[in-house]
């Protein structure tokens, strides 16, 4: 398994350094978002509407098994969903490989995600909407900060 948690603007370059041979057959969880910070904050998307970063990665590395997941939340919630609303919220996955999505769902369950909160949105084209969520999320976060998310700090 490979997790792409790079800035979306350099994801292809970083993954190319790993090489197609290394990525071949691997489940690649794409956590990155194509955020363009060139005009300041909040960023816009460098890819949107008719394409997504996840789809671009899949085309560039056709033998990788790309699944978009975990890109719609803060890093601390990704691996400990109970930090937000006691875990009563959803995580989305999208991909064209059913077995790869099953592997990712298994990892999410290990992180503490409840099965009923793991939402399979279908094919990798659903990553477009998942990535489009980020500009809205950043605007909300900018206005409300952590108080909006009611983050419970869990030690250990």
C-alpha positions in Angstrom: 0.0 0.0 0.0 1.1 3.5 -0.8 -0.4 6.7 0.7 -0.1 9.9 -1.4 -0.2 12.7 1.2 1.9 15.1 -0.8 0.7 18.6 -1.8 -1.4 18.0 -4.9 0.7 20.3 -7.0 3.6 17.9 -6.8 1.9 14.6 -6.4 2.7 13.4 -9.9 6.3 14.4 -9.7 6.8 12.7 -6.3 5.0 9.5 -7.4 7.0 9.4 -10.6 10.2 9.4 -8.5 8.8 6.3 -6.9 8.4 4.8 -10.4 5.6 3.0 -12.1 7.3 -0.3 -11.4 7.2 0.2 -7.6 3.5 1.4 -7.8 2.4 -1.4 -10.1 -0.4 -3.4 -8.5 -0.2 -1.4 -5.2 -3.3 0.1 -3.6 -2.6 3.8 -3.7 -4.6 5.9 -1.3 -4.8 9.4 -2.6 -5.2 11.8 0.3 -3.9 14.8 -1.6 -5.9 17.7 -2.9 -5.1 19.8 -6.0 -4.9 23.1 -4.1 -3.5 26.1 -5.9 -2.0 28.6 -3.5 -0.6 30.9 -6.2 -3.3 33.6 -5.6 -3.0 33.3 -1.8 -5.5 32.0 0.7 -7.9 30.4 0.5 -6.6 28.4 -2.5 -8.5 27.4 -5.6 -8.3 24.0 -7.3 -5.8 23.4 -10.0 -7.9 20.5 -11.3 -11.7 20.5 -11.1 -15.1 19.9 -12.7 -14.3 17.3 -15.4 -11.2 15.8 -13.8 -9.6 15.2 -10.4 -6.1 14.7 -9.0 -7.0 11.1 -8.3 -8.0 10.4 -11.9 -4.9 12.2 -13.1 -2.8 9.9 -10.9 -4.6 6.8 -12.2 -4.0 7.8 -15.8 -0.3 8.5 -15.1 0.1 5.2 -13.2 -2.4 2.9 -14.8 -1.3 -0.3 -13.0 -1.7 1.3 -9.6 -5.0 0.8 -7.8 -6.0 4.3 -6.9 -8.6 5.0 -4.2 -9.4 8.5 -3.1 -10.0 8.7 0.7 -9.4 10.8 3.8 -8.9 14.1 1.9 -11.9 15.8 3.3 -10.8 16.1 7.0 -8.0 17.1 9.3 -5.1 14.7 9.7 -5.8 14.1 13.4 -9.3 13.0 12.6 -8.2 10.7 9.8 -6.6 8.2 12.2 -8.9 8.8 15.2 -12.4 9.6 14.0 -13.7 9.7 17.6 -12.0 13.1 17.9 -14.9 14.7 16.0 -18.5 14.2 17.2 -17.6 11.0 19.0 -16.9 9.4 15.6 -20.5 10.1 14.4 -19.5 11.4 10.9 -18.6 10.0 7.5 -15.5 9.2 5.5 -15.7 8.9 1.8 -13.9 6.6 -0.6 -14.0 6.4 -4.4 -12.2 4.2 -6.9 -12.5 1.9 -9.9 -11.1 -1.2 -8.2 -13.5 -2.9 -5.8 -10.8 -5.0 -4.1 -8.7 -1.9 -3.5 -11.6 -0.1 -2.0 -12.1 -3.1 0.3 -8.5 -2.9 1.4 -8.9 0.8 2.2 -12.2 0.2 4.0 -10.3 -2.4 6.2 -7.6 0.2 7.0 -10.2 2.7 7.9 -11.9 0.3 10.3 -8.5 -0.3 11.9 -8.3 3.5 12.4 -11.6 3.3 14.2 -14.1 4.2 11.5 -17.4 2.5 12.0 -18.5 0.5 8.9 -21.7 2.5 8.6 -19.7 5.7 8.3 -17.5 4.5 5.5 -19.3 5.8 2.4 -18.3 4.3 -1.0 -19.2 7.0 -3.6 -18.5 4.7 -6.5 -16.0 5.2 -9.3 -12.9 7.3 -9.2 -14.7 10.1 -11.0 -16.5 10.7 -7.6 -13.1 12.1 -6.4 -14.0 15.3 -8.3 -16.6 16.1 -5.7 -14.5 15.0 -2.8 -11.7 17.3 -3.9 -14.2 20.2 -4.6 -15.2 20.0 -0.9 -11.8 21.4 0.2 -12.3 25.1 -0.9 -15.6 25.2 1.0 -14.1 23.4 4.0 -11.2 25.9 4.1 -13.6 28.9 4.0 -15.6 27.4 6.9 -12.5 26.7 8.9 -11.2 30.2 8.2 -14.4 31.7 9.5 -15.0 29.4 12.5 -11.7 27.8 13.4 -11.5 24.7 15.6 -14.6 25.7 17.6 -16.7 24.6 14.6 -15.3 21.1 14.6 -15.5 20.6 18.4 -12.3 18.6 18.4 -11.8 16.5 21.5 -8.1 16.0 22.2 -7.3 12.4 22.9 -4.0 11.6 24.5 -2.0 8.5 24.1 
